[in-house]
Amino acid sequence: MHDARADAAHLPRWLSLWWLAAAPGAALFIARILYEETYLTWRYGFQSVGFTLAHTAPHLVVWGSVSLLLLLLWGLGTGVWLVRMRVQRRPVSRRTWWLLAGTGVALALFFLPYEAWQLLFTPGGGERPAP
């Protein structure tokens, strides 16, 4: 019996390596920004997100920003590749779909405006309780 999943297309090696180069820096940067938007807002109220990071670890800001840009370009390249696979009527591996979905969620969380993040995820919309 023929397994259709065995014929599924995987990302080209250059796209996989691109993702591996960009994802760690982007993940670290996104995690730090979400930490500021969530925990520090819960604990201390409104934040100037990224201010402390930019003044204490500017190398992380540069590395994270470049990684984010590379990840966005990876998404564009992967999108072009996916369209090509669809035109050729080739199935795409589940691993590729999960990778694309996870990357999309991480980028969406990063680009969600701080005000929306406060309303959704912080008690009282980020208001600091009276002492």
Residue, then its C-alpha position, 0 to 999 in steps of 0.5 A: m500500500h502506498d503512503a501519501r504522507a511519505d511523498a509529502a514535501h519537506l522544507p528545502r534545506w536552505l529554508s530549514l537552515w534559515w529558520l534554525a539561524a533566526a529562531p533562537g534569537a527571535a524566540l529569546f527576544i519575543a520571550r523577553i518582550l512578553y515577560e515585560e508586557t505580562y509579568l512586569t505589568w502585573r507586578y508594577g503596572f504600566q511599562s515602557v516595554g523594551f526600555t530596560l532591555a535596550h539600556t541593559a542588553p543592547h546586544l540582545v535588542v540588535w540580535g533579536s531585531v535582526s532575528l525577527l527580520l530574518l524570521l519574517l523574511w523566512g515566512l515570506g520565502t516559505g509562503v512562496w515555496l508553499v504556493r509553489m507546492r500547491v501549484q504542483r499539487r504536492p502535499v506538504s509535510r505536517r512538520t512543515w505546517w506545524l513549524l509555520a503555525g508555531t512561527g506565525v503564533a510567536l510573531a503574532l504575539f510579538f506584534l500584538p499591541y501592548e494595549a491589547w495585550q494588557l486588556l487580554f492578559t493582565p488583571g485590571g488592564g495593567e492598572r497598578p493597585a493602590p498601596 
